[in-house]
């Protein structure tokens, strides 16, 4: 095993040893196989690793260099006015999830699917307007239960499936009538791909 990788990611390693899921990122985020110790032989020290829990959205954001903020509800920092947002560099699990957020300036990034105030869904392709979008009523697109969209994980081919619900930081979609599976990624179904014989269902 790569001892330095373990030392640098001790919390995630202990989490993994206890049979719990962890996420890692190279080109994109993947769920590590908890039955494969060879994962910790990885020589790539630039790999990002986080534990999979209810705070995983914010753990990933920190790992990617985004700013995560904590609402100073209980006066944690005497230098910050109560109820104001302050920057944090780690996640404190004794603080409820609702008091965390990703800094507004880091909410939108290139490649995100966004919804305009009129309901139009588009993909963000310019990097000079994310903050302006937020102030004008744009929001990140999220699938709704019952809708059909593209789902995939890793290098798997995207599948047109019906969305069920979120499960921590993964998407649950139906792969059969009563069978659901987890997927790491989801994109809106806006057009008829040439590989499909049916139009997108909404």
trRosetta pair geometry for C-beta under 8 A, 3 or more apart (Angstrom, degrees):
i j d omega theta_ij theta_ji phi_ij phi_ji
1 5 7.6 -123 166 59 82 109
1 6 6.2 42 146 -39 122 130
1 37 7.1 -75 -82 169 109 98
1 40 4.3 -1 -143 118 104 112
1 41 5.9 -96 -114 -77 42 60
2 5 3.8 47 103 11 117 119
2 6 6.6 158 91 -15 64 83
2 40 6.0 -149 34 162 81 65
2 41 5.9 119 -23 -151 90 24
2 42 6.0 -77 4 66 144 53
2 43 6.2 177 -91 -92 136 46
2 45 7.9 -155 167 -82 142 80
3 6 5.6 -58 -153 37 34 112
3 7 6.2 35 152 -21 69 105
4 7 5.5 -50 -144 36 35 112
4 8 6.1 31 157 -16 66 108
4 45 6.8 -23 110 -109 120 119
5 8 6.0 -58 -146 41 27 108
5 9 6.2 -16 164 20 63 113
5 40 6.2 175 94 -159 125 70
5 42 6.1 128 -121 71 168 89
5 45 6.4 -136 -86 -110 86 70
5 47 7.4 19 -138 55 118 117
6 9 6.5 -82 -141 60 23 82
6 10 6.7 63 156 -90 64 60
6 13 4.9 66 -149 -90 81 157
6 40 6.0 39 -70 -161 99 122
7 10 6.2 -1 -153 -58 30 98
8 45 7.4 84 21 -156 164 93
9 12 4.3 -36 169 44 102 117
9 13 5.6 115 107 -31 83 93
9 49 4.5 26 -137 72 150 131
10 13 5.5 -56 -143 36 30 114
10 14 6.3 29 160 -17 66 105
11 14 6.1 -56 -150 36 28 107
11 15 6.4 31 151 -21 62 109
11 51 6.3 -86 132 -31 97 124
12 15 5.4 -54 -148 36 33 117
12 16 6.2 35 153 -20 66 106
12 22 4.9 87 -167 -131 101 139
12 49 4.6 159 115 135 173 111
12 50 6.3 -129 -91 -141 124 12
12 51 5.2 -156 -108 -59 70 78
13 16 5.6 -55 -149 37 30 112
13 17 6.4 35 151 -24 64 104
13 40 7.1 72 -119 -108 104 131
14 17 5.5 -48 -146 32 33 115
14 18 6.7 28 155 -14 62 106
15 18 6.1 -65 -159 38 28 107
15 20 4.9 -76 172 73 81 119
15 22 5.9 118 95 -72 119 104
15 51 4.2 169 -70 -117 178 119
15 52 7.8 155 153 29 137 65
16 19 7.9 72 177 -52 35 12
16 20 6.6 -103 -90 65 29 68
16 21 8.0 17 -104 -156 70 11
16 22 5.1 -42 -72 -13 102 128
16 32 7.0 -26 -115 91 126 134
16 34 6.1 -166 -156 -127 78 83
19 34 5.9 83 -150 165 47 143
20 34 7.2 164 70 -108 16 141
20 51 7.0 25 115 -159 122 100
20 52 6.7 -161 156 57 92 93
20 53 8.0 14 169 -68 137 88
21 31 5.7 -26 -165 -158 118 107
21 32 7.2 153 -162 54 65 75
21 34 6.3 -90 -92 -52 53 119
21 51 7.8 113 94 -169 57 59
21 52 3.9 -20 96 38 100 144
22 31 7.6 139 81 -154 38 59
22 32 5.0 -6 73 33 89 122
22 34 7.7 122 13 -86 83 86
22 49 5.9 14 163 -172 126 94
22 50 6.7 170 -163 86 82 35
22 51 5.5 -54 -110 -111 82 45
22 52 5.9 -151 -99 -13 24 91
23 29 5.3 -1 -179 -168 119 106
23 30 6.9 153 -156 77 69 35
23 31 5.9 -46 -100 -97 68 54
23 32 7.1 -179 -112 -8 15 86
23 49 7.2 163 87 -151 51 48
23 50 5.2 -10 60 61 97 87
23 51 7.8 60 19 141 79 4
23 52 5.7 111 -26 -72 91 94
23 56 6.6 97 1 -162 135 122
23 59 8.0 131 48 100 120 119
23 60 6.8 -25 93 -84 147 105
23 169 7.3 -42 -53 80 148 139
24 29 7.3 155 82 -147 28 59
24 30 5.9 -24 64 62 77 86
24 32 5.4 62 -3 -56 113 109
24 39 7.6 177 -11 -173 155 119
24 47 5.6 3 -174 173 112 111
24 48 6.5 153 -159 82 57 53
24 49 4.8 -14 -102 -98 87 75
24 50 7.9 167 -84 20 43 61
25 28 6.5 -90 -141 146 85 17
25 29 4.8 -35 -88 -89 95 62
25 30 7.3 153 -91 14 42 71
25 47 6.9 158 71 -165 50 64
25 48 4.2 -8 50 58 104 107
25 49 7.9 -157 17 -67 70 38
25 60 7.6 105 -40 -142 137 92
25 63 6.7 133 26 129 132 133
25 64 7.6 -17 82 -77 170 89
26 30 7.6 2 14 5 92 117
26 44 7.1 34 -113 114 105 159
26 47 6.0 -30 -82 -114 76 87
28 154 7.7 171 80 -114 117 39
28 184 7.7 118 141 129 113 139
28 185 7.7 -15 171 -60 141 130
29 60 6.6 -16 -92 -130 144 130
29 184 6.0 -168 93 -169 94 131
30 153 7.4 100 -127 175 73 92
30 154 5.5 51 -112 -84 109 94
30 184 6.9 -61 -110 -77 41 163
31 52 7.1 26 -125 -68 97 147
31 153 7.6 -30 15 -163 102 132
31 170 7.6 -4 -54 -79 133 131
31 182 7.8 28 -12 116 156 134
31 184 7.0 -158 -19 -77 94 115
32 36 7.4 -131 172 59 83 106
32 39 5.2 73 -160 -142 120 161
32 49 7.8 11 -31 -132 140 102
33 36 4.0 51 90 7 116 118
33 39 6.7 176 53 -51 80 128
36 39 5.2 92 104 -29 97 98
37 40 6.1 -47 -178 28 62 107
37 41 7.8 72 131 -26 70 95
38 41 5.1 -38 -165 14 59 122
39 42 6.3 -15 174 -26 49 110
42 47 5.9 2 136 -2 145 157
44 47 4.8 90 102 -34 103 102
48 60 8.0 91 135 -138 131 61
48 63 4.1 111 -172 173 127 123
48 64 7.1 40 -143 -67 173 58
49 63 7.7 -176 45 -124 24 144
50 56 6.3 130 124 -143 123 77
50 59 3.9 139 -164 140 137 121
50 60 5.8 -129 30 -70 159 59
50 62 8.0 125 -98 62 132 98
50 63 5.5 -111 -49 -37 119 142
51 56 7.1 -121 98 -96 55 90
51 59 6.7 -108 49 -152 66 171
52 56 5.3 10 -136 -88 48 141
52 168 6.1 63 175 147 93 153
52 169 6.8 -128 -143 31 87 112
53 56 5.8 151 51 -46 46 88
53 59 7.9 84 44 -16 86 143
53 93 7.5 -14 118 -114 151 127
53 168 7.1 -123 178 -142 13 123
54 97 5.7 -82 136 -78 115 137
54 168 6.5 -110 -93 -127 46 82
55 58 5.2 -53 180 46 82 109
55 59 5.7 90 119 -30 88 100
55 91 4.9 125 155 -173 148 150
55 93 6.4 -118 -17 -100 145 83
55 97 6.4 -150 -86 -109 76 93
55 100 7.1 64 -136 32 97 166
56 59 5.2 -53 -140 37 39 116
56 60 6.1 42 160 -21 70 101
56 168 6.0 52 19 166 135 102
56 169 4.3 -101 91 -24 129 139
57 60 6.2 -57 -156 34 25 109
57 61 6.6 26 148 -20 60 107
57 102 7.7 -98 144 -40 100 115
57 169 5.8 176 -62 -103 72 114
58 61 5.3 -47 -146 33 38 117
58 62 6.5 41 154 -19 66 100
58 68 5.0 89 -163 -131 99 139
58 91 5.7 124 103 -93 119 121
58 100 5.1 -33 -81 155 155 142
58 102 6.9 -160 -110 -65 74 82
59 62 5.9 -53 -152 35 31 109
59 63 6.4 31 151 -18 64 108
59 91 5.9 -56 -76 -17 82 145
60 63 5.6 -57 -148 38 33 113
60 64 6.2 24 156 -13 67 110
60 169 7.3 139 -18 -157 137 159
61 64 5.9 -64 -148 42 29 106
61 66 4.0 -72 -176 66 86 127
61 67 7.9 -52 153 61 113 22
61 68 5.3 121 98 -69 124 103
61 102 5.0 -137 -132 -105 158 113
61 106 7.0 104 -160 130 112 137
62 65 7.8 59 179 -59 31 15
62 66 6.8 -84 -71 60 27 75
62 68 5.4 -43 -66 -7 91 131
62 89 7.0 117 -145 -163 121 45
62 90 7.3 88 -147 -101 164 33
62 91 7.2 -133 -12 -37 149 95
66 102 5.8 -7 144 -152 134 108
66 103 7.0 -167 169 33 87 95
66 106 4.1 130 -152 177 104 151
67 87 5.7 -58 -164 -124 105 106
67 102 7.2 112 81 -167 58 62
67 103 3.8 9 88 -2 111 137
67 105 7.1 33 38 61 126 102
67 106 5.5 165 35 -12 79 140
68 87 7.4 102 74 -152 48 61
68 88 5.7 -55 97 63 94 88
68 91 7.5 -39 128 -78 158 83
68 100 6.4 -9 -179 -166 104 103
68 101 7.4 165 -158 86 63 35
68 102 6.0 -45 -104 -105 65 56
68 103 7.1 -119 -83 -22 15 83
69 85 4.2 29 162 178 136 110
69 86 6.3 149 -155 71 84 26
69 87 5.8 -50 -100 -91 75 44
69 88 6.8 130 -130 8 24 86
69 100 7.1 147 82 -157 49 54
69 101 5.3 -20 63 66 96 83
69 102 7.4 112 16 -149 85 9
69 103 5.4 102 -24 -75 115 76
70 76 7.1 -17 118 42 131 152
70 85 7.1 146 70 -153 28 65
70 86 5.8 -31 62 64 80 81
70 88 4.7 50 -11 -27 115 132
70 92 7.6 33 -108 29 150 111
70 95 6.7 14 -147 137 123 160
70 99 5.9 34 -160 136 73 96
70 100 5.8 -25 -99 -99 67 67
71 83 6.5 -7 -179 -152 100 41
71 84 7.5 176 -148 95 63 18
71 85 5.7 -41 -93 -94 60 66
71 86 7.9 129 -116 17 15 75
71 99 4.4 -116 42 -158 100 81
71 100 7.8 -120 1 -62 82 25
71 101 7.6 60 -41 2 94 105
72 75 6.3 56 166 -97 95 27
72 76 5.7 -126 -135 33 76 87
72 77 5.8 -81 -118 41 125 89
72 80 4.7 -176 -62 107 161 118
72 81 7.0 131 73 88 140 40
72 82 5.6 -128 114 -129 101 37
72 83 6.4 -63 73 -5 78 15
72 84 5.4 1 31 58 118 65
72 85 7.3 -171 -7 -97 85 14
72 86 5.3 62 -53 -6 109 117
73 76 8.0 43 48 -16 59 97
73 82 7.2 51 -152 -169 19 82
73 83 6.3 55 -103 -91 52 58
73 99 5.8 -86 -9 -122 127 130
75 78 6.6 37 178 -88 95 60
75 82 5.3 -32 -76 -95 83 101
76 80 7.8 -2 69 54 77 120
76 86 7.6 -145 72 50 110 142
77 80 4.2 47 90 18 114 109
77 86 5.5 149 32 -144 145 178
80 84 5.5 -139 170 75 95 113
80 86 4.4 -47 -110 -74 168 130
81 84 4.4 70 71 -8 88 131
85 101 6.9 -54 -128 50 133 117
85 103 7.8 145 143 -107 139 75
87 103 7.4 -2 -99 -67 89 126
88 91 7.5 106 121 -83 131 39
88 92 7.6 -96 -167 -6 151 99
88 100 8.0 -73 39 -121 136 95
91 100 7.4 7 -128 -103 92 152
92 95 4.6 58 92 6 103 111
95 99 5.5 -88 162 65 106 132
95 100 7.4 111 111 -47 114 97
96 99 5.5 92 74 0 80 103
97 100 6.1 -65 -166 28 46 108
102 106 5.3 -107 164 88 103 107
102 107 5.8 136 98 -87 112 66
103 106 4.9 68 67 17 87 105
103 107 7.6 -129 96 -37 44 77
104 107 5.5 -28 -151 -13 41 118
104 131 7.0 81 132 -128 97 81
104 134 5.4 150 -173 148 105 167
105 130 7.4 93 -165 103 49 115
105 131 5.5 -8 -118 -89 71 111
106 109 7.4 5 -171 -57 59 102
107 130 7.1 171 69 171 74 113
107 134 6.0 95 57 -86 136 132
107 140 6.8 -126 167 -42 99 115
108 112 5.5 -132 -150 48 68 153
108 114 6.6 12 -122 -81 117 132
108 124 5.9 137 -178 -73 109 172
108 130 3.5 -173 81 -146 115 106
108 131 7.7 -152 42 -52 116 36
108 133 5.7 55 -38 62 168 134
108 134 6.6 -151 -12 -49 119 98
108 138 7.6 31 -78 107 142 123
108 140 7.2 -166 -91 -76 74 89
109 112 5.5 108 57 -28 61 113
109 124 7.3 140 95 86 28 137
109 127 7.9 5 -159 -121 54 89
109 130 6.8 13 -73 -96 31 149
110 124 5.9 -129 -123 111 37 96
110 125 6.6 57 -149 -136 88 29
110 126 7.6 -160 -105 69 95 10
110 127 5.2 -37 -58 -80 114 93
111 123 6.7 -24 -155 -174 30 106
111 124 6.7 -29 31 68 21 85
111 125 7.9 75 -65 -93 40 55
112 123 7.1 162 87 -153 34 63
112 124 4.8 14 59 24 83 121
112 140 6.1 -73 -178 -123 124 91
112 141 7.8 155 164 24 80 88
113 121 6.1 11 178 -174 104 99
113 122 7.3 176 -150 93 64 25
113 123 5.4 -40 -96 -96 66 69
113 124 7.6 -151 -84 -2 17 80
113 140 7.3 78 79 -166 63 64
113 141 4.0 -54 115 38 101 131
113 187 6.4 142 -40 -143 142 72
113 188 5.6 158 -170 0 158 110
114 121 7.3 166 83 -147 36 56
114 122 6.2 -24 61 66 82 72
114 123 7.6 125 14 -121 77 21
114 124 5.5 62 -8 -47 122 103
114 133 6.4 -26 -172 176 161 145
114 138 5.1 19 171 175 125 115
114 139 6.7 156 -159 81 77 32
114 140 6.1 -60 -108 -108 68 36
114 141 5.9 -150 -104 -23 11 90
115 119 6.4 -19 -172 -141 102 34
115 120 7.2 153 -154 74 55 38
115 121 5.6 -24 -97 -94 72 71
115 138 6.7 158 76 -159 47 65
115 139 5.1 -19 56 64 100 85
115 140 7.5 23 11 109 90 13
115 141 4.9 122 -40 -84 95 79
116 119 6.7 -39 70 31 77 20
116 120 4.5 6 30 52 120 90
116 121 7.9 -138 6 -66 80 27
116 122 7.1 37 -32 12 105 107
116 137 7.6 56 -177 101 51 93
116 138 5.8 -31 -109 -105 46 86
117 136 7.1 -103 -28 144 119 77
117 137 4.0 36 -76 111 110 134
117 138 7.1 -78 -37 -71 71 51
121 141 5.4 64 -134 -98 107 143
121 188 5.3 -29 152 66 153 173
121 190 6.4 -148 87 -88 118 124
124 129 7.9 -150 -150 73 107 97
124 130 6.9 54 -166 -90 151 86
124 133 7.4 -65 -105 -46 125 166
126 129 5.6 40 98 15 112 108
127 130 7.2 -16 -158 -21 47 106
129 132 4.7 -59 -162 45 76 117
129 133 5.8 86 137 -35 90 94
130 133 5.6 -54 -153 26 32 115
130 134 6.9 30 155 -20 65 100
131 134 5.9 -50 -156 28 37 111
131 135 6.8 28 152 -12 66 106
132 135 6.0 -63 -154 40 35 106
132 136 6.3 21 154 -11 69 115
133 136 5.9 -73 -149 44 29 104
133 138 3.9 -47 173 46 92 143
134 138 6.4 -79 -80 61 31 88
141 188 5.9 -50 150 -43 149 125
143 147 5.4 -150 -165 68 90 123
143 149 5.1 -112 -103 5 128 150
143 163 4.3 175 143 -81 136 170
143 171 7.0 59 39 -136 137 128
143 186 5.5 -72 -20 151 131 146
143 188 7.4 176 -84 -91 83 71
144 147 5.0 81 62 -11 76 123
144 163 6.9 119 80 82 28 136
145 163 6.0 -124 -114 108 35 92
145 164 6.3 18 -132 -170 88 26
145 165 6.0 7 -92 -74 110 71
146 162 6.6 -24 -153 -170 28 106
146 163 7.0 -31 30 68 23 81
147 162 7.2 160 87 -147 26 64
147 163 5.3 4 63 29 77 116
147 189 7.9 -178 159 31 96 107
147 201 8.0 178 -161 103 49 73
147 202 6.1 -1 -134 -139 89 60
148 160 5.8 32 172 175 108 89
148 161 6.8 -172 -144 98 74 19
148 162 5.4 -42 -89 -89 73 62
148 163 7.4 -169 -94 -5 22 80
148 189 5.6 -28 112 26 81 153
148 200 5.8 -174 93 -167 113 74
148 201 4.3 70 9 60 141 86
148 202 6.9 -105 35 -76 88 40
149 160 7.4 -149 117 -141 13 62
149 161 7.3 -33 63 62 54 62
149 163 5.9 21 24 -42 108 114
149 173 7.9 -119 60 -107 84 139
149 186 5.5 56 112 -173 131 98
149 187 6.4 -174 174 83 106 39
149 188 5.5 -67 -128 -123 114 33
149 189 4.8 -153 -119 -16 48 93
149 200 8.0 39 -96 -153 43 119
150 158 4.2 5 -171 179 108 128
150 159 7.1 140 -150 66 58 30
150 160 6.2 -36 -91 -89 60 59
150 186 6.7 148 82 -156 59 50
150 187 4.5 -12 61 58 115 89
150 188 7.6 8 19 71 91 12
150 189 5.9 137 -28 -74 79 83
151 158 6.7 138 62 -154 28 74
151 159 5.6 -34 63 63 83 84
151 161 5.0 -45 22 39 126 120
151 163 7.7 153 -62 -86 126 79
151 171 5.9 -136 -126 96 115 133
151 173 4.7 -144 -37 13 167 157
151 183 4.0 50 180 125 106 178
151 185 7.0 153 -152 86 47 59
151 186 5.3 -11 -99 -100 73 79
152 156 4.8 -168 -160 84 94 94
152 157 6.7 -133 -114 109 128 20
152 158 4.3 -82 -38 -94 126 60
152 159 6.6 134 -75 9 78 73
152 183 6.1 74 37 -157 8 116
152 184 7.4 -40 104 52 51 82
152 185 5.4 -19 65 64 73 106
153 156 5.4 36 58 21 63 126
153 182 7.4 53 -64 113 142 75
153 183 5.2 -140 -47 -144 94 59
153 184 4.3 101 -119 8 81 100
153 185 6.7 163 -88 15 43 85
154 184 7.1 90 -28 23 56 139
156 159 7.9 -33 140 -19 113 99
158 185 8.0 -74 -103 95 98 111
158 187 7.3 -32 -135 35 145 112
159 173 7.9 164 90 106 108 142
159 175 7.6 30 121 -115 157 86
160 189 6.2 72 -130 -100 100 141
160 193 8.0 -160 -54 24 124 123
160 196 6.3 45 -9 -104 148 144
160 198 7.9 -168 100 74 155 103
160 200 7.0 -133 -145 -111 129 75
161 173 4.0 88 117 153 128 130
161 174 6.0 -178 -177 64 101 59
161 175 6.4 -31 -124 -86 136 54
161 183 7.9 151 51 -25 143 150
162 173 6.2 153 77 -163 41 85
162 174 4.7 -2 62 36 99 112
162 201 7.9 -30 -89 79 93 122
163 171 6.6 -62 -131 -174 96 112
163 172 7.6 94 -165 82 60 56
163 173 5.3 -49 -102 -102 44 91
163 186 7.1 58 -96 -141 119 146
164 172 4.4 -61 65 109 115 98
164 173 5.9 179 0 -104 89 29
164 174 6.0 112 -53 -40 110 81
164 180 5.4 -33 -3 -119 158 137
165 172 5.2 0 60 52 65 120
166 169 7.8 -3 -174 -110 105 18
166 170 7.3 142 -162 75 63 42
166 171 6.5 -45 -108 -106 60 51
166 172 7.0 174 -110 10 9 92
167 170 5.1 -27 69 67 90 93
167 171 7.6 132 23 -130 83 5
167 172 5.0 78 -17 -41 115 112
167 182 6.3 -87 61 -108 133 105
170 182 4.3 12 149 -165 144 106
170 183 6.4 143 -176 62 91 35
170 184 6.2 -52 -123 -92 86 46
171 182 7.1 129 68 -159 46 54
171 183 4.6 -34 67 66 99 92
171 184 7.6 -90 19 2 91 1
171 185 7.6 -63 13 81 128 11
171 186 4.7 93 -52 -43 167 128
172 180 4.8 27 -179 169 98 131
172 181 7.3 165 -145 77 61 24
172 182 6.1 -33 -91 -95 66 59
172 183 7.8 163 -87 18 19 81
173 180 6.4 158 80 -149 22 84
173 181 6.6 -29 63 58 72 72
173 183 5.9 -2 14 4 115 128
173 186 7.8 150 -49 -100 131 116
174 177 7.2 1 -175 -147 127 8
174 178 7.8 -21 -138 -88 109 8
174 179 6.8 104 -155 74 69 50
174 180 5.5 -53 -92 -94 50 73
175 179 5.5 -56 63 104 86 100
175 180 6.8 130 7 -132 81 23
175 181 4.8 31 -22 -1 129 116
176 179 3.9 31 49 38 104 111
183 186 6.5 101 104 -62 123 85
189 200 3.7 170 138 -133 118 134
189 201 7.9 20 93 39 148 47
189 202 7.8 -159 78 -71 106 84
190 200 7.0 18 -21 18 6 165
191 200 7.1 73 60 -11 11 127
192 196 6.2 -130 -168 74 73 110
192 198 8.0 -146 -132 109 103 30
192 199 5.0 -59 -86 -114 112 69
192 200 6.7 -139 -80 -15 61 82
193 196 4.9 79 66 6 88 105
196 199 7.9 133 116 -84 122 20
198 201 7.5 -9 143 -40 117 97
